[in-house]
Amino acid sequence: MKTYVHARLAKPDRDVLERLKRSTGRTESEIVRRGLQLVAAEEGRATSALALAARSVGRFNKGPKDLSTNRKHLDGFGE
């Protein structure tokens, strides 16, 4: 059974759809199906540590400011 989807597109989105139709030679339905596949694949992707840390990256005020560049912080590390 076919399912029909109706979407309201703003002018910029309609322009993108028309440009994709011309440049790829695909139909609107093919473009929408491909878009759904891409979104589904993105949802299944593992999230990076940076993405998980998100807003907390670079927000800590305590601790040495030169931790990544000053070798003295490595003295005794791993002993």
N, C-alpha and C positions, 0 to 999 in steps of 0.2 A: 504494500500500500504506500502510495506517495504521500509525503507530508509537505504542505506548502507553508512557507514562512514569509510573512509580510514585515518589512522593516521600513521605518521612516528614516530617511537619510537627509542630513543637512547638505547644503550646496557643496561644501568642501569634500564631503564623503561621496557625493554623487560624481563629482569631478574625478576623484581618485578611481572610482569604479569604472567610469567611462575610459579613463586613460589606461587602466589595466585591461579592459576589453580590447581596446585598439592594439596595445603593445603585445598582448599574449595571444590574441585570437580566440580566447576562451569566452564562454557564455557567462552571464551573471551567476547562474547556478553553479557552474564549475568553480568560479572564483570564490563564492561563498562557502562551498564545500571544502575547498583548499584552506580557506581561512579558519574554518572550524577544526580541521586536522592540525593546523599549526598551533592554535590555542590549546587544544587537547594535549599535544606533545609538550608544550611549554609547562602546562600544569603538572605533568608527570615527571618533570626534570627535578633533580636534586637541587636543593638550595645551597648556595655557597656560604661559608662561614661569615664572609663580609656582609652578605645580604641578611643573614640572621642577626648579626650584631647591629646592623642598620644605624640608627641614630646615636648609639653609644660610642661609635668609632670616633676617637679623638676628643672625647669629652671628659676624660679623667684628668684632674688637676694635680693629684698626688703622684709621687714617684719621680724618678730621675728623668730629666728631659732628654738626656743624651744616651739613653739605654741602648739604642741600636748602633751607636757610633763610638762609644767609649769602651775600650777593651778592659779597663780596670773592673768593670762590672762582671767580667767573666772569671776573675781571680777566684780560684777554689771551686769553680763550677765543675761538677761531675766527679769530685773526689770523695 
